[in-house]
Amino acid sequence: MRKELSFRAAAAAVIGFAIAMAYLESAVVVYLQGALDGRVGEIFPLRPELAVGDYILIEVGREVATIVMIGAVGLLVGRSSLERLAWAAVVFGAWDIGYYAWLQVFSGWPGSLATTDLLFLIPLPWVGPVWSPIAVSVALVGAGLTAAARLHSGASLTVARRHWLAGLGGGFLVILSWTIDSGRLLDGTLPGPFPWPIFVIGLGLALAAAVDVFRTRAGTTRPQPIT
């Protein structure tokens, strides 16, 4: 049994991992675009070699691998299901913010937060302005660190059914705002205007649920060591 990490040490390790992971992921994008004789950010309309065939399989595999790594960190650092989820949220948010930051350093892209990006491919293409995933990531880091800090200190968080429903419903609306143009992208046309009201309502709903959880007066639980 090893000595329990302090919250600050755990947070530093988790965020450090996420930043390093973001460096590698952004480097892969730069290498891939170079191999395809393209520039970083040249995404739309979707190029045939990126929409079908081996490249799409590799890209989907990379996205799955990213999710596995994020989940593994949460599993290793957290001591309960809720704390593991909180740390996974921190990793995801810090990684996503770092990904765009490193791309900016490497290539000068994105030129602004309003730049449209292809966000994800599972199970359909997700698309939206860069500010939208960054907004979600900032919320994930903030909520994740707040929850992890409380749980690490021995406090408990009461997450009621209404909180889960609001969080899942909000997440569904956010994803809907990113995937509403999937058909257009697969047809080889440009994405339309971003449906930001749907996004804002979804993110607001999820954040309201998180704030309500943190405002609820909770008891304490005996902290468990990280082994």
Sequence and secondary structure as in RCSB ss.txt:
>XXXX:A:sequence
MRKELSFRAAAAAVIGFAIAMAYLESAVVVYLQGALDGRVGEIFPLRPELAVGDYILIEVGREVATIVMIGAVGL
LVGRSSLERLAWAAVVFGAWDIGYYAWLQVFSGWPGSLATTDLLFLIPLPWVGPVWSPIAVSVALVGAGLTAAAR
LHSGASLTVARRHWLAGLGGGFLVILSWTIDSGRLLDGTLPGPFPWPIFVIGLGLALAAAVDVFRTRAGTTRPQP
IT
>XXXX:A:secstr
      HHHHHHHHHHHHHHHHHHHHHHHHHHHHHTT  TT  SS  HHHHSSHHHHHHHHHHHHHHHHHHHHHH
HH SSHHHHHHHHHHHHHHHHHHHHHHHHHHH   SSTT EEEEE SSS EEEETHHHHHHHHHHHHHHHHHHHH
HHTTB     HHHHHHHHHHHHHHHHHHHTTHHHHHTT       HHHHHHHHHHHHHHHHHHHHS   B     
  
